[in-house]
Amino acid sequence: KILVKFINEKWDYYKKHLGSSYSYHVLGAQERTEDELGDSEIAKSIRDKTWVPTLSRKIMKPSQVFINTPEVRESMGDKVEYIDGEISDISLIKFAKFNTKPSADAVLNYLRGLVDQQIADYEAYRRMYIYFKQLFADSKSLSTEKETIKKAFQKESLIFIPNDKEKQHRKTSEVVWSGPSFINLHKANLNLFYFDLRDFFVDSLGILPEPTTKDI
């Protein structure tokens, strides 16, 4: 919380040092030449590192945390993580990629944060899956958002399997909805943990209802 306050108050200084460059002199030239090298270490640390405290006492990346506003609270409730502290500088919020409004990308980033930190909080994952279930069921949701979610679950291990010592996070290809107990070693049965979310996992994400002969 102290770090959030410090960076917010000193942002006018830090934002002058977000880029790095290399200065050199060419023989015969009157002035030195300067080449841009990309983001500075300060920029990378603020935008990409895990340093933001949340109200639930986690430490996460800015892109995985929401600014605590009435709009977000009304839509997301306690489904996501909120920054523990106040950031008033809009340019800092934009640069660090804090989430300021509900979106599929924002919730996916939060879910990725849970996976990256190996957080074994069943209720936290379940809240995210319920949010996605509601998004797919909403006729006003954009098809591009739905496709983004499907592809994310296909390519990334975003499905949390409680008490799985072999692999606690899995892709859609590594689970089935229901199957014999012995198949759990390589194809986890989701109905054991998310029995009321079949329409999301099977109908929306396309997870197989049961294992095929190749899986047995």
Solvent accessible surface area in square Angstrom, and as a share of the most:
residue,aa,sasa,rsa
1,K,137,0.58
2,I,151,0.77
3,L,84,0.42
4,V,1,0.00
5,K,124,0.53
6,F,91,0.38
7,I,13,0.07
8,N,27,0.14
9,E,107,0.48
10,K,94,0.40
11,W,3,0.01
12,D,86,0.45
13,Y,124,0.47
14,Y,41,0.16
15,K,88,0.37
16,K,157,0.66
17,H,76,0.34
18,L,34,0.17
19,G,48,0.46
20,S,35,0.22
21,S,52,0.34
22,Y,123,0.47
23,S,49,0.32
24,Y,66,0.25
25,H,95,0.42
26,V,74,0.42
27,L,174,0.86
28,G,74,0.71
29,A,40,0.31
30,Q,182,0.81
31,E,141,0.63
32,R,148,0.54
33,T,50,0.29
34,E,110,0.49
35,D,63,0.33
36,E,132,0.59
37,L,114,0.57
38,G,41,0.39
39,D,59,0.30
40,S,16,0.10
41,E,125,0.56
42,I,62,0.32
43,A,0,0.00
44,K,84,0.36
45,S,46,0.30
46,I,10,0.05
47,R,50,0.18
48,D,64,0.33
49,K,118,0.50
50,T,64,0.37
51,W,29,0.10
52,V,0,0.00
53,P,18,0.12
54,T,2,0.01
55,L,87,0.44
56,S,63,0.41
57,R,229,0.84
58,K,39,0.16
59,I,82,0.42
60,M,0,0.00
61,K,65,0.28
62,P,0,0.00
63,S,26,0.17
64,Q,8,0.04
65,V,0,0.00
66,F,0,0.00
67,I,23,0.12
68,N,68,0.35
69,T,41,0.24
70,P,116,0.73
71,E,103,0.46
72,V,0,0.00
73,R,83,0.30
74,E,158,0.71
75,S,57,0.37
76,M,1,0.00
77,G,28,0.27
78,D,102,0.53
79,K,43,0.18
80,V,9,0.05
81,E,9,0.04
82,Y,7,0.03
83,I,6,0.03
84,D,36,0.19
85,G,26,0.25
86,E,135,0.61
87,I,12,0.06
88,S,75,0.48
89,D,35,0.18
90,I,108,0.55
91,S,48,0.31
92,L,1,0.00
93,I,15,0.08
94,K,150,0.63
95,F,47,0.19
96,A,0,0.00
97,K,123,0.52
98,F,11,0.05
99,N,18,0.09
100,T,61,0.36
101,K,129,0.55
102,P,34,0.21
103,S,35,0.23
104,A,2,0.01
105,D,84,0.44
106,A,3,0.03
107,V,0,0.00
108,L,0,0.00
109,N,41,0.21
110,Y,0,0.00
111,L,0,0.00
112,R,70,0.26
113,G,0,0.00
114,L,0,0.00
115,V,21,0.12
116,D,90,0.46
117,Q,67,0.30
118,Q,114,0.51
119,I,31,0.16
120,A,67,0.52
121,D,49,0.26
122,Y,67,0.25
123,E,92,0.41
124,A,1,0.00
125,Y,0,0.00
126,R,45,0.16
127,R,75,0.28
128,M,0,0.00
129,Y,0,0.00
130,I,47,0.24
131,Y,29,0.11
132,F,0,0.00
133,K,61,0.26
134,Q,99,0.44
135,L,18,0.09
136,F,32,0.13
137,A,87,0.68
138,D,64,0.33
139,S,113,0.73
140,K,178,0.76
141,S,23,0.15
142,L,113,0.56
143,S,86,0.55
144,T,94,0.55
145,E,47,0.21
146,K,50,0.21
147,E,80,0.36
148,T,54,0.32
149,I,0,0.00
150,K,61,0.26
151,K,95,0.40
152,A,7,0.06
153,F,0,0.00
154,Q,86,0.38
155,K,144,0.61
156,E,53,0.24
157,S,28,0.18
158,L,3,0.01
159,I,0,0.00
160,F,4,0.02
161,I,5,0.03
162,P,21,0.13
163,N,139,0.71
164,D,25,0.13
165,K,199,0.84
166,E,134,0.60
167,K,83,0.35
168,Q,49,0.22
169,H,12,0.05
170,R,6,0.02
171,K,70,0.30
172,T,16,0.10
173,S,73,0.47
174,E,40,0.18
175,V,2,0.01
176,V,0,0.00
177,W,20,0.07
178,S,43,0.28
179,G,24,0.23
180,P,51,0.32
181,S,91,0.59
182,F,121,0.50
183,I,0,0.00
184,N,46,0.24
185,L,134,0.67
186,H,97,0.43
187,K,29,0.12
188,A,3,0.02
189,N,6,0.03
190,L,0,0.00
191,N,49,0.25
192,L,107,0.53
193,F,51,0.21
194,Y,0,0.00
195,F,154,0.64
196,D,58,0.30
197,L,2,0.01
198,R,102,0.37
199,D,61,0.32
200,F,1,0.00
201,F,0,0.00
202,V,18,0.10
203,D,103,0.54
204,S,20,0.13
205,L,7,0.03
206,G,54,0.52
207,I,5,0.02
208,L,77,0.38
209,P,60,0.38
210,E,115,0.52
211,P,18,0.12
212,T,61,0.35
213,T,122,0.71
214,K,192,0.81
215,D,20,0.10
216,I,127,0.64
